[in-house]
Amino acid sequence: MASKVAIDDLAGMIKRGFDSMDTQFVEVKDRLDRIENLILKKHDREIGDLKLRMQNLEDMLAIPSKK
């Protein structure tokens, strides 16, 4: 009987460990998603800035825009 209780206890501990890992995985995934979104927004701003700078250069040099 003692081994049955020990096995049940062990199974419960393992389950709780996996449940905890699932929660941690979701938290890490959420953080990575936020980081990805911040990086994408930054890249969008940088690309927009570069487009504006390129347009200014084309205007100054009287080069037709290649749109």
N, C-alpha and C positions, 0 to 999 in steps of 0.2 A: 504494500500500500504506500509506503514511503517513496518508492521509486515512481509511482504513478503521480503523486503530488509533485515530486521534483521535476518530472518531465512536463507536467502541466505548467509549473512555475517557469521552467526554462522556455517553453513555447510562448508563454505570455511575455517574457522579457525580450525574446527575439522579435515578437510582433511589435512591441512598443519601440524597439530600436529601429525597425523598418518604418514605422509610422513617423518617427522623429526625422529620419532621413528624407522621407517624402516632403515633409514640411520645409526642411532646410533646402531641398532642391528647388521648391517653388519660390522660396525667398531669393535664392541665388539667381534663378531665371528672371524674376521680376527686376532685380538690380541690373542684370545684364541688359534687359530690354530698355530700361531707363537710360543706361549708358549709351546704348546703340542709338536711341532717339536723340540724345544730346549731340552725339557725334554727327549724325545725319543733318541735324539743324545747323550745326556749325559749318559743315561742308556746303550746305545750300547757301548760307550767307557768304562764304568765301567765293563760291562760284559766281554768285550775283555780283559781288564786288569786282571780281576779275572781268566779268562781262562789261561792267560799267567802265572800268579802266581801259579795256580794249576799245570800247566804243569811243572814248575820249581820244585815245591815240589815233584811231582811224579818222576821226573828225579833224584833229590837228594836222594830220598828214594828207588829208583829202583823199583817203583811200576808201573805195566803196566797201560797204559792209558785206560780208559773206553770210547772209542769213538764209 
